[in-house]
């Protein structure tokens, strides 16, 4: 049987992986892709439709993009 702590640990791990996906996507961008993000925003690249996943991906992307 799965307890609350296991669910919490899994959720934290999953959100950490989503953060890494956003960070990695920012590192993969070409110069023209970066220009597109500057014009349209990173929201167009975010594959997640709802929070908390959308927020975590955006956080990872933004920290890498603007670093």
Beta strands, then each sheet from edge to edge (+ up, - down):
end
